[in-house]
Amino acid sequence: MSRVCDYSGKRPQVGKRVVRRGKAKREGGIGQNVTGISKRRWKPNLQKIRIVDENGRVRTVRVCARYIKAGKFTKYVKTRPQNTGK
């Protein structure tokens, strides 16, 4: 299953991690050297939630936490049947 948000389309981003050695010139050193560059990925914070969509159907979607915090969905809440007694 891919790591893509079903609504925003947010997906992993690729970048580089740069490791430096030494003290910066502005801090009184003689400068920094780059000692290593490695690739890395930033993954979106995806969560599986059950929502009620526009048509009133309940479905499970993978969405990023930012959309959940913003309240863009109506979450499905499972209700227990009422006990009417006799």
C-alpha positions in Angstrom: 0.0 0.0 0.0 1.4 3.4 -1.0 2.1 6.1 1.5 -0.1 8.7 -0.1 -2.9 10.7 1.6 -6.3 10.0 0.0 -7.4 13.6 0.1 -4.4 16.0 0.1 -2.1 13.7 -2.1 0.7 14.2 0.4 3.5 11.7 -0.2 7.1 11.0 0.9 9.6 13.7 0.0 13.3 13.0 -0.7 16.2 15.1 0.5 19.7 14.9 1.8 21.2 14.8 5.2 24.4 16.8 5.4 26.9 16.0 8.2 29.4 18.8 9.0 32.5 19.0 11.1 34.2 22.0 12.6 33.3 25.4 14.0 31.6 28.1 11.9 33.6 31.2 11.0 31.0 33.5 12.5 31.5 31.7 15.8 35.2 32.1 15.8 36.3 28.9 14.0 38.2 28.3 10.8 35.1 27.0 8.9 33.1 23.9 8.5 33.8 20.9 6.3 31.1 18.6 4.9 32.0 15.0 5.9 29.1 13.1 4.5 25.9 13.5 2.5 23.3 10.7 2.5 19.8 10.5 1.1 16.8 10.5 3.4 13.0 10.6 3.2 10.4 12.5 5.0 7.2 10.4 5.4 3.8 11.9 5.9 1.9 11.2 9.1 -0.8 9.0 7.7 -3.6 7.5 9.8 -6.4 5.1 9.0 -9.8 6.4 10.0 -13.4 5.5 9.3 -15.4 8.3 7.9 -18.8 9.0 6.6 -18.5 10.3 3.0 -20.8 12.7 1.0 -23.1 9.8 0.0 -23.6 8.7 3.6 -21.4 5.5 3.2 -18.9 4.5 5.8 -15.4 3.8 4.5 -11.8 3.5 5.7 -9.4 6.0 4.3 -5.7 6.9 4.9 -5.3 10.6 5.6 -2.6 12.8 7.0 -2.9 14.1 10.5 -3.1 17.7 9.4 -6.5 17.0 7.7 -7.8 15.1 10.8 -6.8 18.0 13.0 -8.5 20.5 10.7 -11.7 18.6 11.1 -12.3 18.0 7.4 -14.1 14.7 7.9 -17.1 13.5 9.9 -15.8 10.5 11.7 -17.9 7.4 11.9 -19.0 6.6 15.5 -20.3 3.1 16.1 -23.4 3.2 18.2 -24.7 0.4 20.3 -28.3 -0.7 19.9 -30.6 0.7 22.6 -31.9 -1.8 25.2 -35.6 -1.2 25.3 -36.2 -3.6 28.1 -39.2 -6.0 27.9 
